[in-house]
Amino acid sequence: MRMIVQYVLVSAVLLSVYWLLPIFKPFLAGAFFAAVLHKPAHFIQKKASVSRSTAVFASLVWILCLLSAGLFLFGWISARTASHIHYVIPHYIPVATAHLEQLINNVTDFLTEDQKGLLLQSLYAVETAIDNTIEEYAGKWLLIGTSYFLALSGTAAELLIAILAAFFIAKDGPSFITILPESIREKTAIAANDFSTSFYAYGYAQAQLFAATFAAACIGFFLLHIPHVLELAFLTAVLEFLPIIGSSLLFLPWIFFCLLTGQTNIAIFAGVLYAALTIMRQLLEPKLISDSAGLHPLAVLFAAFAGYQLAGVFGLVTGPLFWLACSSVYRSRLLFTER
C-alpha cells in the first residue's frame, strides 16, 4: 500500500512541476547547479577553513568563469567551423554534380534521351536543394549559440534567479535538509551527494571521450593532409555526441564524394578513420560511463533521445542529467522503498 501511495505522490508532483514549469524552471536549474557546487564548496570549506557562504561563493565564481571560458571557446570554434562549411561546401557541389552526371551518362546508355533529361533535371533539383540547405543551416549555426542562450532562460532575469537560487540552495542546503522528516533526511543528503559525485564523473567521462575523439581525428586528418584540421576534428568530436548518426553525418558524404571524384585512396583512408573513431568510442564509452557514473550506455542513449524529443537539442544534454538524478534517488533508496 505504501508503494502505491509513493507512486501516486511522485506522479502528482511530476505533473504539477510539468504544468508549473515556466515558474519552476529557474529554481530547478538552480537546484541542479547547487548540486554541482556541493563538491568544490565542501573542498574549499575544508581546505581553506572558511565559512560555508564564502566557500559556495568562491565555487560559484570559479564554475561560472570556467563555464564562460568553455562556452566562449566552443562558440569561437563553432563560428569558424560554420564559416568554413558555409564557404567551402557550395564550391564542391558543382564538382560532385559534374562527376555524377558523367557517371550517369556512362551507366545509362540504355535509357532514352527523354529519360536521361528527366534524370539530369532531377539531379539539378537535388543539387539546388542541397546547396540552399547547406547555406541556410550553416548561416544559422553562426548564431545558434545566441539563439539557444536566449531560448533557454527566456530573459536575463531568469538566469540571474537560477544563479541566486543555486547559491542559496548550496549555502543553506544542510539547513533545508534538517526541516525534512527524520526518516528521509539522511537519504536526501545521500542522494544529493551521490548526484554531485556522479555529475562530475559523468562530465569527466564525456570530456575524456571528446578529447580522445578530437585527438584521433586531428591525427587522422593531418595524415590525410586535409586543410583546416582543428575545425574538422572539432566538428567530428561534436557530432559524436549525436545519438545514432554521430560523425557519419560528416564522413559518409565525404567518402561518397571522394569515390565519385575518383579519389579512391582518400576515400579508403577516410573510411578507415571513420571506422577507427567509431570502434574507439564504442570501446571507451561503456567503460568510462559505466565505471565513472554508473550508467549503462543504453540508458544514456535513451535519455538523450527522450530529451531531444521533449526539449530539442537542449534535451540532448539535460536528458542524461535527469536520468543521472533519478539514478541517484534510486541508489539512495529515497523513494519506492517498502520501509
Backbone hydrogen bonds, N-H to C=O, Kabsch-Sander energy under -0.5 kcal/mol:
donor,donor_aa,acceptor,acceptor_aa,energy
5,V,1,M,-2.2
6,Q,2,R,-2.3
7,Y,3,M,-2.4
8,V,4,I,-2.4
9,L,5,V,-2.6
10,V,6,Q,-2.8
11,S,7,Y,-2.5
12,A,8,V,-2.4
13,V,9,L,-2.4
14,L,10,V,-2.6
15,L,11,S,-2.4
16,S,12,A,-2.3
17,V,13,V,-2.6
18,Y,14,L,-2.3
19,W,15,L,-2.4
20,L,16,S,-2.3
21,L,18,Y,-1.0
23,I,20,L,-1.2
24,F,20,L,-2.3
25,K,21,L,-2.3
28,L,24,F,-2.9
29,A,25,K,-2.4
30,G,26,P,-2.0
31,A,27,F,-2.1
32,F,28,L,-2.2
33,F,29,A,-2.4
34,A,30,G,-2.4
35,A,31,A,-1.8
36,V,32,F,-1.5
37,L,33,F,-1.8
38,H,34,A,-1.0
39,K,35,A,-0.6
41,A,37,L,-2.3
42,H,38,H,-2.4
43,F,39,K,-2.3
44,I,40,P,-2.6
45,Q,41,A,-2.6
46,K,42,H,-1.9
47,K,43,F,-2.7
48,A,44,I,-2.6
49,S,45,Q,-0.7
55,A,51,S,-2.2
56,V,52,R,-2.6
57,F,53,S,-2.5
58,A,54,T,-2.6
59,S,55,A,-2.3
60,L,56,V,-2.6
61,V,57,F,-2.4
62,W,58,A,-2.4
63,I,59,S,-2.6
64,L,60,L,-2.4
65,C,61,V,-2.4
66,L,62,W,-2.3
67,L,63,I,-3.0
68,S,64,L,-2.6
69,A,65,C,-2.4
70,G,66,L,-2.2
71,L,67,L,-2.7
72,F,68,S,-2.4
73,L,69,A,-2.4
74,F,70,G,-2.7
75,G,71,L,-2.8
76,W,72,F,-2.5
77,I,73,L,-2.4
78,S,74,F,-2.4
79,A,75,G,-2.4
80,R,76,W,-2.0
81,T,77,I,-2.6
82,A,78,S,-2.9
83,S,79,A,-2.4
84,H,80,R,-2.3
85,I,81,T,-2.6
86,H,82,A,-2.8
87,Y,83,S,-1.6
88,V,84,H,-3.0
89,I,85,I,-1.4
91,H,88,V,-1.3
92,Y,88,V,-0.8
92,Y,89,I,-1.4
93,I,89,I,-1.1
95,V,91,H,-0.6
96,A,92,Y,-2.6
97,T,93,I,-2.6
98,A,94,P,-2.5
99,H,95,V,-2.1
100,L,96,A,-2.3
101,E,97,T,-2.6
102,Q,98,A,-2.1
103,L,99,H,-2.4
104,I,100,L,-2.5
105,N,101,E,-2.6
106,N,102,Q,-1.6
107,V,103,L,-1.6
108,T,104,I,-1.3
111,L,108,T,-1.5
116,K,112,T,-2.4
117,G,113,E,-2.6
118,L,114,D,-2.4
119,L,115,Q,-2.3
120,L,116,K,-2.7
121,Q,117,G,-2.3
122,S,118,L,-2.2
123,L,119,L,-2.0
124,Y,120,L,-2.3
125,A,121,Q,-2.0
126,V,122,S,-2.3
127,E,123,L,-2.4
128,T,124,Y,-2.5
129,A,125,A,-2.3
130,I,126,V,-2.7
131,D,127,E,-2.6
132,N,128,T,-2.5
133,T,129,A,-2.4
134,I,130,I,-2.7
135,E,131,D,-2.2
136,E,132,N,-2.4
137,Y,133,T,-2.8
138,A,134,I,-2.5
139,G,135,E,-1.7
140,K,136,E,-1.9
141,W,137,Y,-2.1
142,L,138,A,-0.9
143,L,140,K,-1.5
144,I,141,W,-1.0
147,S,143,L,-2.3
148,Y,144,I,-2.6
149,F,145,G,-2.1
150,L,146,T,-2.2
151,A,147,S,-2.0
152,L,148,Y,-2.5
153,S,149,F,-1.2
154,G,150,L,-1.3
155,T,153,S,-1.6
159,L,155,T,-1.2
160,L,156,A,-2.3
161,I,157,A,-2.5
162,A,158,E,-2.4
163,I,159,L,-2.0
164,L,160,L,-2.5
165,A,161,I,-2.9
166,A,162,A,-2.3
167,F,163,I,-2.1
168,F,164,L,-2.5
169,I,165,A,-2.7
170,A,166,A,-2.4
171,K,167,F,-2.4
172,D,168,F,-2.9
173,G,169,I,-0.7
176,F,172,D,-2.4
177,I,173,G,-2.3
178,T,174,P,-1.4
179,I,175,S,-0.7
179,I,176,F,-0.9
180,L,176,F,-0.6
180,L,177,I,-1.0
184,I,181,P,-1.4
185,R,181,P,-1.1
186,E,182,E,-0.7
188,T,184,I,-2.2
189,A,185,R,-1.8
190,I,186,E,-2.2
191,A,187,K,-2.6
192,A,188,T,-2.4
193,N,189,A,-2.4
194,D,190,I,-2.6
195,F,191,A,-2.4
196,S,192,A,-2.2
197,T,193,N,-2.2
198,S,194,D,-2.8
199,F,195,F,-2.7
200,Y,196,S,-1.8
201,A,197,T,-2.1
202,Y,198,S,-2.9
203,G,199,F,-2.8
204,Y,200,Y,-2.5
205,A,201,A,-2.1
206,Q,202,Y,-2.4
207,A,203,G,-2.2
208,Q,204,Y,-2.1
209,L,205,A,-2.3
210,F,206,Q,-2.6
211,A,207,A,-2.7
212,A,208,Q,-2.7
213,T,209,L,-2.5
214,F,210,F,-2.8
215,A,211,A,-2.7
216,A,212,A,-2.5
217,A,213,T,-2.6
218,C,214,F,-2.4
219,I,215,A,-2.3
220,G,216,A,-2.4
221,F,217,A,-2.9
222,F,218,C,-2.3
223,L,219,I,-2.3
224,L,220,G,-1.5
225,H,222,F,-1.2
226,I,221,F,-2.5
232,L,228,H,-2.1
233,A,229,V,-2.7
234,F,230,L,-2.4
235,L,231,E,-2.5
236,T,232,L,-2.4
237,A,233,A,-2.3
238,V,234,F,-2.3
239,L,235,L,-2.5
240,E,236,T,-1.4
241,F,238,V,-1.6
242,L,239,L,-1.7
245,I,243,P,-2.7
246,G,242,L,-0.6
248,S,245,I,-1.7
249,L,246,G,-1.3
250,L,247,S,-1.6
251,F,247,S,-2.5
252,L,248,S,-1.7
254,W,250,L,-1.2
255,I,251,F,-3.1
256,F,252,L,-2.4
257,F,253,P,-2.4
258,C,254,W,-2.3
259,L,255,I,-2.4
260,L,256,F,-2.3
261,T,257,F,-2.1
262,G,259,L,-0.9
263,Q,258,C,-2.5
264,T,262,G,-1.6
267,A,263,Q,-2.1
268,I,264,T,-2.5
269,F,265,N,-2.6
270,A,266,I,-2.8
271,G,267,A,-2.2
272,V,268,I,-2.4
273,L,269,F,-2.6
274,Y,270,A,-2.5
275,A,271,G,-2.5
276,A,272,V,-2.6
277,L,273,L,-2.5
278,T,274,Y,-2.3
279,I,275,A,-2.7
280,M,276,A,-2.6
281,R,277,L,-2.2
282,Q,278,T,-2.3
283,L,279,I,-1.9
284,L,280,M,-2.4
285,E,281,R,-2.9
287,K,283,L,-0.7
288,L,284,L,-3.0
289,I,285,E,-2.7
290,S,285,E,-0.5
290,S,286,P,-1.8
291,D,287,K,-2.0
292,S,288,L,-1.9
293,A,289,I,-1.8
294,G,289,I,-0.8
294,G,290,S,-0.8
295,L,289,I,-1.2
299,A,296,H,-0.7
300,V,296,H,-2.0
301,L,297,P,-2.5
302,F,298,L,-2.5
303,A,299,A,-2.6
304,A,300,V,-2.6
305,F,301,L,-2.4
306,A,302,F,-2.9
307,G,303,A,-2.5
308,Y,304,A,-2.1
309,Q,305,F,-2.1
310,L,306,A,-1.7
311,A,307,G,-3.2
312,G,308,Y,-1.7
314,F,311,A,-0.8
315,G,312,G,-0.8
316,L,312,G,-0.6
316,L,313,V,-1.2
317,V,313,V,-0.6
317,V,314,F,-1.0
318,T,314,F,-2.1
319,G,315,G,-2.5
321,L,317,V,-1.1
322,F,318,T,-2.6
323,W,319,G,-2.2
324,L,320,P,-2.2
325,A,321,L,-2.1
326,C,322,F,-2.3
327,S,323,W,-2.3
328,S,324,L,-1.9
329,V,325,A,-2.2
330,Y,326,C,-2.3
331,R,327,S,-2.8
332,S,328,S,-1.8
333,R,330,Y,-1.2
334,L,329,V,-1.9
335,L,329,V,-0.5
